[in-house]
Amino acid sequence: MSNHHPPVFALPNVDKPQRTLVAVKRVGISLFLFLLLAGGWRLAANQSKAATLQQRTLASLPRSVIGVRSRIGDASRKLVLPASLRGNTETQIYARTNGYLSDWSKTIGDQVKKGELLAVIDVPELEQELAQAHAAIAQIKVRLELTRSTLKRWTILKETDSAIEQEFDEKRSAVHQAEADLAAAEVNVKRLEKVEGYRRIIAPFSGVITRRALDVGSLITAGTQELFALTQIDPLRLTVWVPQAYADGVKAGQEVSVRLIQSQDKPLSARIEHVAGALDPVNRSRQVDITLPNRDGKLLPGSYVEVSLNVIGKANPLLVPANVLVIDQAGTRIVVVDAESRIVLRTVTLGRDFGREVEVLDGIAPDDILVASPSDLLIEGEKVGVVEVQQQPKEKGVGKS
């Protein structure tokens, strides 16, 4: 009997399709990443080329600037300078001796004449010293009279050879000593009388009392405490400082006008009295002293005024817009476009400032093209394009320096 085995059926291989699907996914992901990277690289390359192209385009184009012109100003300049009125002569009066203020006869606002009594200082010790000095003179005079009479008798004895030479010389020396003591005592009395005269405070010149510092009974120390301030109010003086740019245009004897700030009256006429022979090295200006008559005494020392001076310059200055100035560590400069359309920096000397316009005394020419509101990016020697702007004519006016 033969063994019969049932047929065996082979099962399909299920792992092979799964591996194929995984491989396909991997290939797809790799392809996607490749395309993504390629796209990013292409985008970056395009942007880099665009930026380079833009930079080259900008570099090939010249920068544009706004150009303006200067205009001719007036050679006759009216300077308006601040000043303060002060007395023609002013002084503070101090005591020259110690003591107590016993009386004062003048106070603030009083008009005084030269030599007039202002106050009296009480010095009891000085009176005693002066009395003692007079008594010393009287004693020395008595001693001198005695020594002279003694010398006279010894002279008679010497003529008869009855006097000893040594004693005669001593008597004569006593007379000389007494005479010297009398001279010293008289000098001391004069000194004390001079000091005693310092008790009376006298006005050194005619004027008005502007300050009185002490009252009756106050202790006074010589040379340290102000008693009075005295001011001569006719005429008055004032000092102005003329800038270096206009220093050559002022002369002694020149007429000027003075206007009080609080007054609506017409300006007063004054005259330049003195002009300094040099410029002040600190503020680079010239001192000018002006004399102003004040016969009625209405003008008060210490008042603030404005002084107007007409100065004739050597040449007409140039007026430029204020926005063309470049002020930095190198000084004050103006950016100019030359004939070849290139940037040039010029150092300038300024005059008066009118706000929107500034006076330029040196550094530029009338036909120069000036750059308005120049950019910090401008480089000297750079070639630029210019767009000129026509300025509106400015109304004539008077500016302050």
C-alpha positions as CSV (number, residue, x, y, z in Angstrom):
1,M,0.0,0.0,0.0
2,S,1.5,3.2,-1.1
3,N,1.5,6.5,0.9
4,H,-0.4,9.3,-0.7
5,H,0.6,12.9,0.3
6,P,-1.6,15.9,-0.3
7,P,-0.4,18.5,-2.7
8,V,1.5,21.5,-1.2
9,F,0.6,25.1,-2.5
10,A,3.4,27.8,-2.4
11,L,2.3,31.1,-0.7
12,P,3.1,34.4,-2.5
13,N,6.1,36.6,-1.2
14,V,4.5,39.7,0.6
15,D,7.8,41.3,1.7
16,K,8.9,42.3,-1.8
17,P,6.1,44.9,-2.6
18,Q,6.7,46.6,0.8
19,R,10.4,47.0,0.0
20,T,9.5,48.4,-3.4
21,L,7.2,51.0,-1.8
22,V,9.8,52.1,0.7
23,A,12.3,52.5,-2.0
24,V,9.9,54.6,-4.1
25,K,9.2,56.8,-1.1
26,R,12.9,57.4,-0.5
27,V,13.5,58.2,-4.1
28,G,10.6,60.7,-4.1
29,I,11.8,62.4,-0.9
30,S,15.3,62.6,-2.3
31,L,14.0,64.1,-5.5
32,F,11.9,66.6,-3.6
33,L,14.8,67.7,-1.4
34,F,17.0,68.0,-4.5
35,L,14.4,70.1,-6.3
36,L,14.0,72.3,-3.1
37,L,17.7,72.8,-2.7
38,A,18.1,73.6,-6.4
39,G,15.3,76.1,-6.2
40,G,16.7,77.8,-3.1
41,W,20.2,78.0,-4.7
42,R,18.7,79.4,-7.9
43,L,16.7,82.0,-5.9
44,A,19.8,83.1,-3.9
45,A,21.8,83.3,-7.1
46,N,19.2,85.5,-8.7
47,Q,19.0,87.8,-5.7
48,S,22.8,88.1,-5.6
49,K,22.9,89.0,-9.2
50,A,20.1,91.5,-8.8
51,A,21.9,93.2,-5.9
52,T,25.2,93.3,-7.8
53,L,23.4,94.8,-10.8
54,Q,21.7,97.4,-8.6
55,Q,25.0,98.4,-7.0
56,R,26.7,98.7,-10.3
57,T,23.8,100.7,-11.6
58,L,23.9,103.1,-8.6
59,A,27.7,103.4,-8.8
60,S,27.5,104.3,-12.5
61,L,25.0,107.1,-11.9
62,P,26.3,110.4,-10.4
63,R,24.8,111.7,-7.1
64,S,22.5,114.7,-7.5
65,V,22.7,117.8,-5.3
66,I,20.7,121.0,-4.9
67,G,22.7,124.0,-6.0
68,V,22.2,127.6,-4.8
69,R,24.0,130.9,-5.5
70,S,25.2,133.6,-3.2
71,R,24.0,137.2,-3.5
72,I,25.8,140.5,-3.1
73,G,25.2,142.3,0.2
74,D,25.5,145.9,1.2
75,A,29.0,147.3,2.0
76,S,27.5,149.7,4.6
77,R,26.8,147.6,7.7
78,K,24.8,148.7,10.7
79,L,26.0,147.0,13.8
80,V,23.7,146.8,16.8
81,L,25.6,145.9,19.9
82,P,24.5,145.5,23.5
83,A,26.0,147.7,26.3
84,S,25.4,149.0,29.8
85,L,25.5,152.6,30.9
86,R,28.0,153.5,33.6
87,G,29.2,156.7,35.2
88,N,32.0,158.6,33.6
89,T,33.9,158.1,36.9
90,E,32.9,155.5,39.5
91,T,34.5,154.7,42.8
92,Q,33.9,153.0,46.1
93,I,34.8,155.0,49.2
94,Y,36.5,153.2,52.1
95,A,37.7,154.4,55.5
96,R,41.4,154.9,56.1
97,T,41.2,154.7,59.9
98,N,39.5,152.4,62.4
99,G,36.7,153.6,64.6
100,Y,32.9,153.9,64.8
101,L,30.7,155.8,62.3
102,S,29.4,158.7,64.4
103,D,27.5,160.6,61.6
104,W,26.7,160.5,57.9
105,S,25.4,163.5,56.1
106,K,24.7,162.0,52.6
107,T,22.7,159.0,51.5
108,I,21.7,157.2,48.3
109,G,20.5,159.5,45.5
110,D,22.1,162.7,47.0
111,Q,24.0,165.0,44.7
112,V,27.4,165.9,46.2
113,K,30.1,168.3,45.2
114,K,33.9,167.6,45.3
115,G,35.2,168.1,48.8
116,E,31.8,167.9,50.5
117,L,31.5,166.0,53.8
118,L,29.9,162.6,53.6
119,A,30.4,161.0,57.0
120,V,32.4,161.3,60.2
121,I,34.2,158.5,62.1
122,D,34.7,158.6,65.8
123,V,38.3,157.5,66.9
124,P,38.8,158.2,70.7
125,E,42.2,156.6,70.8
126,L,43.5,158.9,68.0
127,E,42.5,162.0,69.9
128,Q,44.4,160.8,73.0
129,E,47.5,160.0,70.9
130,L,47.3,163.4,69.3
131,A,47.1,165.1,72.7
132,Q,50.0,163.1,74.0
133,A,52.1,164.1,71.0
134,H,51.4,167.8,71.6
135,A,52.5,167.3,75.2
136,A,55.7,165.6,74.1
137,I,56.5,168.6,71.8
138,A,56.0,170.9,74.8
139,Q,58.4,168.8,76.9
140,I,61.0,168.7,74.2
141,K,60.8,172.5,73.7
142,V,61.5,173.1,77.4
143,R,64.5,170.7,77.3
144,L,65.8,172.4,74.1
145,E,65.6,175.8,75.7
146,L,67.5,174.6,78.7
147,T,70.2,172.9,76.6
148,R,70.6,176.0,74.5
149,S,71.1,178.3,77.5
150,T,73.5,175.9,79.0
151,L,75.5,175.7,75.7
152,K,75.6,179.5,75.6
153,R,77.2,179.7,79.1
154,W,79.7,177.0,78.2
155,T,80.6,178.9,75.1
156,I,81.6,181.9,77.2
157,L,83.7,179.7,79.5
158,K,85.4,178.1,76.5
159,E,86.4,181.5,75.2
160,T,88.2,182.3,78.4
161,D,89.8,178.8,78.4
162,S,87.8,177.9,81.6
163,A,85.8,175.0,80.1
164,I,86.9,171.5,79.5
165,E,86.6,170.6,75.8
166,Q,84.9,167.3,76.5
167,E,82.1,168.8,78.6
168,F,81.6,171.6,76.0
169,D,81.1,169.0,73.3
170,E,78.6,167.1,75.5
171,K,76.6,170.3,76.0
172,R,76.6,171.1,72.3
173,S,75.5,167.5,71.5
174,A,72.6,167.8,74.0
175,V,71.4,170.8,72.0
176,H,71.5,168.8,68.7
177,Q,69.7,165.9,70.3
178,A,66.9,168.1,71.6
179,E,66.5,169.7,68.2
180,A,66.3,166.3,66.5
181,D,63.7,165.1,69.1
182,L,61.6,168.2,68.5
183,A,61.7,167.6,64.7
184,A,60.6,163.9,65.2
185,A,57.8,165.0,67.6
186,E,56.5,167.6,65.2
187,V,56.5,165.0,62.3
188,N,54.6,162.6,64.6
189,V,52.0,165.3,65.3
190,K,51.6,166.0,61.6
191,R,51.1,162.3,61.0
192,L,48.5,162.0,63.7
193,E,46.7,165.2,62.4
194,K,46.7,163.7,58.9
195,V,45.2,160.4,60.3
196,E,42.8,162.5,62.3
197,G,41.7,164.2,59.1
198,Y,40.7,160.7,57.8
199,R,37.9,160.8,60.3
200,R,36.1,163.0,57.8
201,I,34.9,161.2,54.7
202,I,35.1,163.7,51.8
203,A,33.7,163.3,48.3
204,P,36.7,162.9,45.8
205,F,34.6,164.4,42.9
206,S,31.1,165.7,42.1
207,G,28.5,163.0,41.5
208,V,25.6,161.1,43.0
209,I,25.6,158.6,45.9
210,T,24.6,155.2,44.5
211,R,25.2,153.1,47.6
212,R,25.5,153.5,51.4
213,A,26.6,150.4,53.2
214,L,26.8,151.3,57.0
215,D,24.7,153.0,59.6
216,V,25.6,155.2,62.6
217,G,27.4,153.2,65.3
218,S,28.8,150.6,62.9
219,L,32.4,149.4,63.7
220,I,34.7,150.4,60.8
221,T,38.0,148.7,59.8
222,A,40.3,150.7,57.6
223,G,40.4,149.6,54.0
224,T,38.0,146.6,54.2
225,Q,34.5,148.0,54.4
226,E,32.8,150.1,51.7
227,L,31.1,153.2,53.1
228,F,29.8,154.8,49.9
229,A,29.7,154.3,46.2
230,L,30.0,157.6,44.2
231,T,29.2,157.9,40.5
232,Q,29.6,160.9,38.1
233,I,26.5,160.8,35.9
234,D,27.3,163.5,33.4
235,P,28.5,162.4,31.0
236,L,27.9,158.7,31.0
237,R,30.1,156.1,29.4
238,L,29.5,152.7,27.8
239,T,31.7,150.1,26.2
240,V,31.0,147.9,23.3
241,W,33.1,145.1,21.7
242,V,33.2,145.3,17.9
243,P,33.9,141.9,16.2
244,Q,37.2,141.5,14.4
245,A,35.4,141.5,11.0
246,Y,34.3,145.1,11.5
247,A,37.1,146.4,13.8
248,D,38.7,148.5,11.1
249,G,35.5,150.4,10.5
250,V,35.3,152.3,13.8
251,K,37.2,155.5,14.5
252,A,37.5,157.9,17.5
253,G,35.1,160.8,17.1
254,Q,32.5,158.8,15.1
255,E,28.9,159.5,15.9
256,V,26.7,156.6,17.1
257,S,23.1,156.2,18.3
258,V,22.1,154.8,21.6
259,R,18.6,153.4,22.3
260,L,17.2,152.5,25.7
261,I,15.3,149.2,25.6
262,Q,12.5,150.4,27.8
263,S,12.1,153.8,26.1
264,Q,10.0,154.5,23.0
265,D,11.8,157.9,22.4
266,K,14.1,158.4,19.5
267,P,17.7,157.2,19.9
268,L,20.2,159.4,21.6
269,S,23.3,160.7,19.9
270,A,26.7,159.8,21.3
271,R,30.3,159.9,20.3
272,I,33.1,157.3,20.2
273,E,35.7,158.6,22.7
274,H,38.4,155.9,22.6
275,V,39.2,152.9,20.4
276,A,41.5,150.2,21.6
277,G,44.7,149.8,19.6
278,A,44.6,146.0,19.6
279,L,42.0,143.1,19.6
280,D,41.2,141.2,22.7
281,P,42.9,137.8,22.3
282,V,40.1,136.0,24.1
283,N,37.0,137.2,22.2
284,R,38.7,138.5,19.1
285,S,37.0,141.9,19.3
286,R,38.0,145.6,19.7
287,Q,37.0,147.6,22.7
288,V,35.3,150.9,21.9
289,D,34.5,153.5,24.7
290,I,31.5,155.8,24.0
291,T,30.6,159.1,25.8
292,L,26.9,159.9,26.2
293,P,25.8,163.4,27.5
294,N,23.4,163.3,30.5
295,R,22.9,166.9,31.5
296,D,19.3,166.4,32.8
297,G,20.4,163.3,34.8
298,K,17.4,161.2,33.4
299,L,19.7,158.4,32.2
300,L,20.5,156.0,35.0
301,P,23.9,154.2,35.2
302,G,23.5,150.4,34.9
303,S,20.7,150.7,32.2
304,Y,20.8,148.2,29.3
305,V,21.0,149.9,25.9
306,E,21.7,149.0,22.3
307,V,24.3,150.9,20.3
308,S,24.1,151.3,16.6
309,L,27.3,151.9,14.6
310,N,27.5,152.4,10.8
311,V,30.5,150.5,9.5
312,I,31.7,150.9,5.9
313,G,33.4,147.7,4.7
314,K,36.2,147.5,2.2
315,A,34.1,145.3,-0.1
316,N,30.5,144.1,-0.5
317,P,30.0,140.9,1.4
318,L,28.3,137.8,0.0
319,L,25.0,136.5,1.6
320,V,24.4,132.8,1.5
321,P,21.5,130.6,2.8
322,A,22.2,129.3,6.3
323,N,21.7,125.7,5.2
324,V,24.9,125.6,3.1
325,L,27.1,125.8,6.1
326,V,29.0,122.8,7.4
327,I,30.2,123.2,11.0
328,D,32.4,120.5,12.3
329,Q,35.8,119.9,14.0
330,A,37.5,121.3,10.9
331,G,35.7,124.7,11.3
332,T,33.1,126.4,9.2
333,R,33.0,125.3,5.6
334,I,30.8,125.4,2.5
335,V,30.4,122.6,-0.1
336,V,31.0,124.0,-3.6
337,V,30.6,122.4,-7.0
338,D,33.5,123.4,-9.2
339,A,33.6,123.8,-13.0
340,E,34.1,120.0,-13.5
341,S,31.0,119.2,-11.4
342,R,33.2,117.9,-8.5
343,I,32.7,118.5,-4.8
344,V,35.1,121.0,-3.1
345,L,35.1,122.0,0.6
346,R,35.9,125.6,1.2
347,T,36.8,127.1,4.6
348,V,35.0,130.4,5.0
349,T,35.0,133.5,7.3
350,L,31.5,134.5,8.5
351,G,30.1,138.0,9.3
352,R,26.7,138.8,10.5
353,D,24.0,136.2,11.0
354,F,20.5,137.3,9.7
355,G,18.8,134.0,10.6
356,R,18.0,132.5,7.2
357,E,21.0,134.1,5.6
358,V,24.6,134.5,6.8
359,E,27.2,137.0,5.7
360,V,30.4,135.4,4.2
361,L,33.4,137.6,4.2
362,D,36.0,135.3,2.7
363,G,36.3,131.8,1.2
364,I,33.9,131.7,-1.8
365,A,33.4,133.6,-5.1
366,P,30.2,135.2,-6.3
367,D,29.8,132.7,-9.2
368,D,30.4,129.6,-7.1
369,I,27.6,127.0,-7.0
370,L,26.9,126.1,-3.4
371,V,25.4,122.8,-2.2
372,A,22.3,123.3,0.0
373,S,21.8,120.9,2.9
374,P,24.9,118.8,1.9
375,S,24.8,115.1,2.8
376,D,27.4,113.6,5.0
377,L,28.0,111.0,2.3
378,L,29.5,113.6,-0.1
379,I,33.2,113.1,-0.7
380,E,35.6,115.8,-1.8
381,G,36.4,115.2,-5.5
382,E,33.2,113.3,-6.1
383,K,31.5,114.1,-9.4
384,V,27.8,115.1,-8.9
385,G,24.8,116.3,-10.8
386,V,23.5,119.8,-9.9
387,V,19.9,120.9,-9.7
388,E,19.9,124.6,-9.3
389,V,17.2,126.4,-7.3
390,Q,16.3,130.0,-7.9
391,Q,16.2,132.0,-4.7
392,Q,13.4,134.5,-3.9
393,P,14.7,138.1,-3.7
394,K,15.0,139.0,0.0
395,E,13.6,142.2,1.3
396,K,16.1,144.7,2.6
397,G,16.5,145.0,6.3
398,V,18.8,145.7,9.1
399,G,20.3,142.8,11.0
400,K,22.1,142.5,14.3
401,S,25.6,141.4,14.5
